[in-house]
Amino acid sequence: MSRTVFHNARLIDPASGLDAIGGLVVEDGKIADAGPHLLAEINRDDAAVIDCQGLVLAPGLIDMRVSTGEPGSEHRETLKSASRAAVAGGVTTIIVMPNTDPVIDEPSLVGFIRRRAEATARVRVLPMAALTRHMAGEVMTEIGLLKEAGAVAFSDGDRTISNTRVLRRALAYASGFGVLVVGHAEDPDLTDGTAVNEGEYAMRLGLPSAPAMAEVMIVERDIRLVELTGARYHFGQISTAASLEAIAKAKARGLPITCGVSAHHLALNELDIGTYFTFMKMKPPLRAEADRAAMVEGVASGIIDVIVSSHDPQAADTKRQPFAQAAFGAVGLETLLPVALSVYHEDRADLLHVMKALTWAPAKILGLESGTLAKGAPADLVLFDPDAPFVVDPEKLHSRARNTPFKGRHFQGQAIKTYVGGECVFECGASA
């Protein structure tokens, strides 16, 4: 029997509300026991003992929004390189988006992602499948077959299905299978050809822009369709105060709606674009400071359920262009934890609450066994120091891409060790 004992750890388990000094026992890749009662119970004869020195031991992070380049654009990112970045950030499960080449819209491609991940990745990789064929927004995919093949949710990535009839039918079909639909909220007609958030700053820069209202228009439409069909619906990432208000009202009415926010939209606003820094070009675009503050408040209040990295690696040749022509997207797997912890360090929410948005909440939404320190759960763990200084150096990132918007930024919080199935897959300072 493989047995490991974690000693002298600050246990954080959002699923049970546990925040206490104690210990945790792993047997054969599963959590055998955890709690304060294990603080002094160490048997050095039959177990490997790890002294956590008072650092936080929590469930590994679950990132619900990760784009890679495999298959089709492996020069941007592979499942292997994405997993290296993930474990360096304390992420043990990544949900990969279907916007690859070819699009993940067939059961065979879902199977390919799962087999490829098992062969090359250090973390658990779970694929989303496209909601419509080729993510074209015209014909829905075979939801039942894709679910059977292993798709954990359905999404058209960063594309909004503009045809309301198609979306209604897809949601009704998804409801029959009990699957989760993940939507992107941007009116395609208002945002086509735009690069930034509409406002005074965009006007000064002379960049094509779209109003923030383009987001909440789709949010309100999709809420009504959920009300009509009963489908489980998750807004992949919101970025405006108006969207937050609409979702709060929908939740108060008992609709099966959840939402996420990217770490980028918690820490950055439209002014960070500076002098046309293309690493700040994202979908949805960085918003006004009032909207950024609303996103922080949404996490603190619990209206926003999860925090995601929105990891979207881009090659240098697609980012080193004039701002309007540059590709959207930024890497974020390795900065997800420290950026999310800024909500805690700013005294907007306690550590247990912030970790819930990174672990238990996404696990619950997706129906996963992980995200908790409960007995029998997979031993997917992160040991981290919430107060360790962390300076973002693009050259030290483990991703194949370097398009981080946080170059030179100072944060607090860093993963020290990451475990998947009880096996240490990352140790800070060790060679990759």
C-alpha positions as CSV (number, residue, x, y, z in Angstrom):
1,M,0.0,0.0,0.0
2,S,1.3,3.4,-1.0
3,R,0.8,5.8,2.0
4,T,1.7,9.4,2.5
5,V,1.1,11.6,5.5
6,F,1.0,15.4,5.3
7,H,1.9,16.8,8.7
8,N,1.6,20.3,10.2
9,A,-0.6,21.8,7.4
10,R,-3.2,24.5,7.4
11,L,-6.0,22.5,5.9
12,I,-8.4,24.4,3.6
13,D,-11.4,22.5,2.4
14,P,-14.2,24.7,1.0
15,A,-16.5,21.8,0.6
16,S,-16.7,21.2,4.4
17,G,-15.7,24.7,5.6
18,L,-12.6,23.3,7.2
19,D,-9.8,25.8,8.0
20,A,-7.6,24.4,10.7
21,I,-4.1,23.1,11.4
22,G,-3.9,19.3,11.0
23,G,-2.8,16.5,8.9
24,L,-3.9,14.5,5.8
25,V,-3.3,10.9,4.8
26,V,-3.2,9.6,1.2
27,E,-3.5,5.9,0.4
28,D,-3.3,4.6,-3.1
29,G,-4.0,7.9,-4.7
30,K,-7.1,8.7,-2.6
31,I,-7.6,10.8,0.6
32,A,-7.9,8.3,3.5
33,D,-8.4,10.9,6.2
34,A,-7.9,14.6,7.0
35,G,-8.4,16.9,9.9
36,P,-7.0,18.4,13.0
37,H,-7.1,15.1,14.8
38,L,-4.2,13.9,12.6
39,L,-1.9,16.7,13.7
40,A,0.2,14.5,16.0
41,E,-0.5,11.1,14.5
42,I,2.5,10.3,12.4
43,N,3.7,6.7,11.8
44,R,7.1,7.0,10.1
45,D,7.4,3.2,9.6
46,D,4.7,2.7,7.0
47,A,4.4,6.1,5.3
48,A,6.3,8.9,3.7
49,V,5.9,11.9,5.9
50,I,5.8,15.5,4.5
51,D,6.2,18.4,6.9
52,C,4.1,21.2,5.5
53,Q,5.6,23.7,7.9
54,G,2.2,25.5,8.4
55,L,1.6,26.1,4.7
56,V,-1.8,25.8,3.2
57,L,-2.8,22.3,1.9
58,A,-5.9,22.5,-0.2
59,P,-7.6,20.6,-3.0
60,G,-5.9,21.2,-6.4
61,L,-7.3,24.0,-8.5
62,I,-9.8,23.2,-11.2
63,D,-9.6,25.5,-14.2
64,M,-12.8,25.5,-16.2
65,R,-11.5,27.5,-19.1
66,V,-8.3,26.5,-20.8
67,S,-7.4,26.8,-24.5
68,T,-4.6,24.8,-26.0
69,G,-3.4,24.4,-29.6
70,E,-3.7,20.6,-29.7
71,P,-4.8,19.4,-32.2
72,G,-3.9,21.7,-35.0
73,S,-1.8,24.4,-33.5
74,E,0.8,22.7,-31.3
75,H,3.2,25.5,-31.8
76,R,1.0,27.6,-29.5
77,E,0.5,25.0,-26.8
78,T,0.2,21.2,-26.4
79,L,-1.6,19.3,-23.7
80,K,1.8,18.4,-22.3
81,S,3.1,22.0,-22.1
82,A,-0.3,23.3,-20.8
83,S,-0.1,20.6,-18.0
84,R,3.4,21.8,-17.1
85,A,2.1,25.3,-16.7
86,A,-0.9,24.0,-14.8
87,V,1.0,22.1,-12.1
88,A,3.3,25.1,-11.6
89,G,0.2,27.1,-10.7
90,G,-1.3,24.5,-8.4
91,V,-3.9,23.4,-11.0
92,T,-4.6,19.7,-11.1
93,T,-7.6,19.6,-13.5
94,I,-8.0,21.6,-16.7
95,I,-11.2,21.8,-18.8
96,V,-10.0,22.3,-22.3
97,M,-12.1,24.3,-24.8
98,P,-13.2,22.8,-28.1
99,N,-11.8,25.6,-30.3
100,T,-9.0,23.5,-31.8
101,D,-8.3,22.6,-35.4
102,P,-10.4,20.5,-36.1
103,V,-13.0,21.6,-33.6
104,I,-13.9,19.1,-30.9
105,D,-17.4,18.3,-32.3
106,E,-17.1,14.5,-32.9
107,P,-16.9,11.7,-30.3
108,S,-13.6,10.5,-31.9
109,L,-12.0,13.8,-31.2
110,V,-13.2,13.8,-27.5
111,G,-11.6,10.4,-27.3
112,F,-8.4,11.7,-28.9
113,I,-8.1,14.5,-26.3
114,R,-8.6,12.0,-23.4
115,R,-6.1,9.5,-24.8
116,R,-3.5,12.2,-25.6
117,A,-3.8,13.7,-22.2
118,E,-3.4,10.3,-20.5
119,A,-0.2,9.8,-22.5
120,T,1.4,13.2,-22.1
121,A,-0.2,15.4,-19.4
122,R,0.7,15.6,-15.8
123,V,-2.8,16.8,-14.8
124,R,-6.4,15.6,-15.3
125,V,-7.6,16.9,-18.7
126,L,-11.3,16.9,-19.4
127,P,-12.6,18.1,-22.7
128,M,-15.6,20.3,-23.5
129,A,-17.3,19.6,-26.8
130,A,-18.7,22.1,-29.2
131,L,-22.4,22.8,-28.9
132,T,-22.8,23.4,-32.7
133,R,-20.9,21.7,-35.5
134,H,-17.6,23.5,-36.3
135,M,-18.7,26.1,-33.7
136,A,-20.6,27.7,-36.6
137,G,-23.8,28.3,-34.6
138,E,-26.0,26.7,-37.2
139,V,-26.5,22.9,-36.4
140,M,-26.2,21.4,-33.0
141,T,-23.8,18.5,-32.3
142,E,-24.6,15.0,-31.2
143,I,-24.8,15.9,-27.5
144,G,-25.7,12.4,-26.3
145,L,-22.8,10.7,-28.1
146,L,-20.3,13.4,-27.1
147,K,-21.4,13.0,-23.5
148,E,-20.9,9.3,-23.7
149,A,-17.4,9.8,-25.2
150,G,-16.4,11.9,-22.2
151,A,-17.3,15.5,-22.8
152,V,-18.0,17.2,-19.5
153,A,-19.8,20.3,-20.9
154,F,-20.7,21.9,-24.2
155,S,-19.6,25.2,-25.5
156,D,-18.9,27.2,-28.7
157,G,-15.8,28.7,-27.0
158,D,-15.5,32.4,-27.4
159,R,-18.3,32.5,-30.1
160,T,-21.8,33.5,-29.3
161,I,-24.6,31.6,-30.9
162,S,-26.5,34.5,-32.5
163,N,-29.4,32.4,-33.9
164,T,-31.8,32.2,-31.0
165,R,-33.8,29.4,-32.5
166,V,-30.7,27.2,-32.7
167,L,-29.6,28.0,-29.2
168,R,-33.1,27.3,-27.9
169,R,-33.2,23.8,-29.5
170,A,-29.7,23.0,-28.3
171,L,-30.6,24.0,-24.7
172,A,-33.7,21.9,-24.8
173,Y,-31.8,19.0,-26.1
174,A,-29.0,19.5,-23.5
175,S,-31.7,19.7,-20.8
176,G,-32.9,16.2,-21.7
177,F,-29.4,14.8,-21.2
178,G,-28.8,16.9,-18.0
179,V,-25.5,18.3,-19.4
180,L,-24.0,21.7,-18.8
181,V,-23.9,24.3,-21.5
182,V,-21.2,27.0,-21.2
183,G,-22.0,30.2,-23.1
184,H,-20.1,33.2,-24.3
185,A,-21.8,36.5,-23.9
186,E,-21.0,39.1,-26.6
187,D,-23.4,40.3,-29.2
188,P,-21.6,39.3,-32.4
189,D,-23.0,42.2,-34.4
190,L,-22.0,44.9,-31.9
191,T,-18.5,43.3,-31.3
192,D,-17.5,42.3,-34.9
193,G,-14.3,43.9,-35.8
194,T,-13.7,45.6,-32.5
195,A,-10.7,45.3,-30.2
196,V,-11.4,47.1,-26.9
197,N,-14.1,48.4,-24.6
198,E,-16.0,51.4,-25.8
199,G,-15.3,54.6,-23.8
200,E,-13.1,57.7,-23.6
201,Y,-9.9,55.7,-23.4
202,A,-10.7,53.7,-26.6
203,M,-11.5,57.0,-28.3
204,R,-8.1,58.5,-27.3
205,L,-6.3,55.4,-28.6
206,G,-8.3,55.4,-31.8
207,L,-9.2,51.7,-31.6
208,P,-12.4,50.1,-32.8
209,S,-14.5,49.4,-29.7
210,A,-17.8,47.8,-28.6
211,P,-20.1,48.9,-25.8
212,A,-20.1,46.9,-22.5
213,M,-23.9,46.6,-23.1
214,A,-23.1,44.1,-25.8
215,E,-22.4,41.6,-23.1
216,V,-25.5,42.0,-20.9
217,M,-27.8,41.9,-23.9
218,I,-26.7,38.3,-24.5
219,V,-26.7,37.5,-20.8
220,E,-30.4,38.6,-20.5
221,R,-31.3,36.7,-23.7
222,D,-29.7,33.5,-22.5
223,I,-31.3,33.8,-19.1
224,R,-34.7,33.8,-20.8
225,L,-33.8,30.8,-22.8
226,V,-32.8,28.9,-19.7
227,E,-36.1,29.9,-18.1
228,L,-37.8,28.5,-21.2
229,T,-35.9,25.2,-21.5
230,G,-34.7,24.4,-17.9
231,A,-31.1,23.7,-19.1
232,R,-28.1,24.0,-16.8
233,Y,-26.2,27.0,-18.0
234,H,-22.9,28.5,-17.1
235,F,-21.6,31.9,-18.4
236,G,-18.0,31.1,-19.0
237,Q,-16.8,34.6,-18.1
238,I,-18.5,37.8,-17.4
239,S,-16.9,41.2,-17.2
240,T,-19.5,43.9,-16.5
241,A,-21.5,45.1,-13.5
242,A,-24.7,44.9,-15.6
243,S,-24.2,41.2,-16.3
244,L,-23.5,40.6,-12.7
245,E,-26.8,42.3,-11.7
246,A,-28.8,40.3,-14.3
247,I,-27.3,37.0,-13.1
248,A,-27.9,37.8,-9.5
249,K,-31.6,38.3,-10.3
250,A,-31.8,35.1,-12.2
251,K,-30.2,33.2,-9.4
252,A,-32.7,34.7,-6.9
253,R,-35.5,33.3,-9.1
254,G,-34.0,29.8,-8.8
255,L,-32.8,29.4,-12.3
256,P,-30.0,26.8,-12.9
257,I,-27.4,29.4,-13.8
258,T,-23.8,29.8,-12.7
259,C,-21.0,32.1,-13.9
260,G,-17.3,32.6,-13.9
261,V,-14.8,35.5,-14.2
262,S,-11.3,35.4,-15.5
263,A,-8.4,36.3,-13.3
264,H,-7.4,39.0,-15.8
265,H,-10.7,40.8,-15.3
266,L,-10.2,40.8,-11.6
267,A,-6.9,42.5,-11.7
268,L,-6.8,44.6,-14.9
269,N,-8.9,47.4,-16.5
270,E,-8.9,49.1,-19.8
271,L,-6.2,51.6,-18.8
272,D,-3.7,48.7,-18.6
273,I,-3.7,48.6,-22.4
274,G,-1.3,51.5,-22.0
275,T,0.4,52.3,-25.3
276,Y,-1.2,49.5,-27.4
277,F,0.2,46.6,-25.4
278,T,-1.4,43.7,-27.3
279,F,-1.0,41.2,-24.5
280,M,-3.9,43.1,-22.9
281,K,-6.2,42.3,-25.9
282,M,-8.8,39.8,-24.7
283,K,-12.3,38.5,-25.2
284,P,-14.2,40.0,-23.5
285,P,-12.1,43.1,-23.5
286,L,-10.8,44.7,-20.3
287,R,-13.4,47.0,-18.9
288,A,-13.7,50.2,-17.0
289,E,-12.5,50.3,-13.4
290,A,-16.1,50.3,-12.1
291,D,-16.7,47.0,-13.9
292,R,-13.4,45.5,-12.6
293,A,-14.4,46.4,-9.1
294,A,-17.8,44.8,-9.6
295,M,-16.1,41.6,-10.6
296,V,-14.2,41.5,-7.3
297,E,-17.4,42.2,-5.4
298,G,-19.1,39.4,-7.4
299,V,-16.5,37.0,-6.2
300,A,-16.7,38.2,-2.6
301,S,-20.5,38.0,-2.6
302,G,-20.6,34.6,-4.2
303,I,-22.7,35.6,-7.2
304,I,-19.7,34.8,-9.3
305,D,-19.2,31.0,-8.8
306,V,-15.7,30.3,-10.2
307,I,-12.5,32.1,-11.2
308,V,-10.8,30.8,-14.3
309,S,-7.5,31.5,-16.0
310,S,-9.0,31.9,-19.5
311,H,-5.6,30.5,-20.6
312,D,-5.3,31.3,-24.3
313,P,-1.7,31.0,-25.6
314,Q,-0.8,32.9,-28.7
315,A,2.4,32.8,-30.8
316,A,4.6,35.9,-31.1
317,D,3.7,36.5,-34.7
318,T,0.0,36.8,-33.9
319,K,0.5,39.2,-31.0
320,R,3.4,41.4,-32.3
321,Q,1.1,43.2,-34.6
322,P,-0.9,46.5,-34.6
323,F,-3.4,46.3,-31.7
324,A,-6.5,46.1,-34.0
325,Q,-5.0,43.2,-35.9
326,A,-3.4,41.3,-33.1
327,A,-5.0,38.0,-31.8
328,F,-7.1,38.0,-28.7
329,G,-6.0,36.0,-25.6
330,A,-3.5,35.8,-22.8
331,V,-1.8,32.9,-20.9
332,G,-2.9,32.5,-17.3
333,L,-2.5,29.0,-15.8
334,E,0.5,30.0,-13.7
335,T,-0.9,33.3,-12.5
336,L,-4.4,32.1,-11.6
337,L,-3.7,31.3,-8.0
338,P,-1.7,34.5,-7.1
339,V,-4.2,36.8,-8.9
340,A,-7.2,35.1,-7.3
341,L,-5.5,35.4,-3.9
342,S,-5.4,39.2,-4.3
343,V,-9.1,39.2,-3.4
344,Y,-8.0,37.6,-0.1
345,H,-5.1,39.9,0.5
346,E,-7.3,43.0,-0.2
347,D,-9.6,41.7,2.6
348,R,-12.5,41.4,0.3
349,A,-13.1,37.7,1.2
350,D,-11.5,35.1,3.4
351,L,-9.2,32.4,2.1
352,L,-11.8,29.7,2.3
353,H,-14.2,31.6,0.2
354,V,-11.6,32.4,-2.5
355,M,-10.4,28.8,-2.7
356,K,-14.0,27.7,-3.1
357,A,-14.2,29.5,-6.4
358,L,-11.1,27.7,-7.5
359,T,-11.9,24.2,-6.3
360,W,-15.2,23.0,-4.9
361,A,-17.5,25.3,-6.9
362,P,-16.2,24.2,-10.3
363,A,-16.1,20.5,-9.2
364,K,-19.8,20.8,-8.1
365,I,-20.8,22.5,-11.3
366,L,-19.1,19.8,-13.4
367,G,-20.0,16.9,-11.2
368,L,-16.4,15.9,-10.4
369,E,-15.2,13.9,-7.4
370,S,-12.3,16.2,-6.8
371,G,-12.2,19.7,-5.3
372,T,-12.5,18.5,-1.7
373,L,-10.4,16.9,1.1
374,A,-13.2,14.4,1.9
375,K,-12.3,10.8,2.5
376,G,-12.3,8.8,-0.8
377,A,-11.7,11.9,-3.0
378,P,-8.8,11.8,-5.4
379,A,-5.6,13.1,-3.8
380,D,-5.3,16.1,-6.1
381,L,-3.7,18.6,-3.8
382,V,-1.8,21.9,-3.8
383,L,0.6,23.0,-1.0
384,F,1.0,26.8,-1.3
385,D,2.3,29.8,0.6
386,P,-0.4,32.5,0.4
387,D,2.0,35.2,1.5
388,A,5.0,34.3,-0.7
389,P,6.1,37.1,-3.0
390,F,5.6,36.3,-6.6
391,V,6.9,38.4,-9.5
392,V,5.7,37.4,-13.0
393,D,8.7,36.7,-15.3
394,P,7.5,35.6,-18.8
395,E,10.8,33.8,-19.4
396,K,10.2,31.5,-16.4
397,L,6.7,30.5,-17.4
398,H,6.2,26.8,-18.3
399,S,3.8,27.4,-21.1
400,R,5.0,27.4,-24.7
401,A,3.6,30.9,-25.1
402,R,4.7,34.1,-23.2
403,N,1.7,36.4,-23.8
404,T,1.1,37.2,-20.1
405,P,-0.4,40.6,-19.3
406,F,1.2,40.5,-15.9
407,K,4.9,40.9,-16.9
408,G,6.8,42.4,-13.9
409,R,3.7,42.4,-11.7
410,H,4.1,41.6,-8.0
411,F,1.6,39.3,-6.3
412,Q,1.4,37.3,-3.1
413,G,0.9,33.6,-3.2
414,Q,2.8,30.7,-4.9
415,A,2.3,27.0,-5.3
416,I,5.1,25.1,-3.5
417,K,4.1,21.5,-4.4
418,T,1.3,20.0,-6.5
419,Y,0.0,16.5,-6.3
420,V,-2.2,14.5,-8.7
421,G,-3.5,11.2,-7.5
422,G,-1.1,11.4,-4.5
423,E,1.9,11.8,-6.8
424,C,4.1,14.9,-6.6
425,V,4.1,16.4,-10.1
426,F,5.6,19.8,-9.3
427,E,8.0,21.2,-6.7
428,C,8.9,24.8,-6.7
429,G,12.6,25.2,-7.5
430,A,13.0,21.7,-8.9
431,S,13.8,21.2,-12.6
432,A,10.8,20.7,-14.9
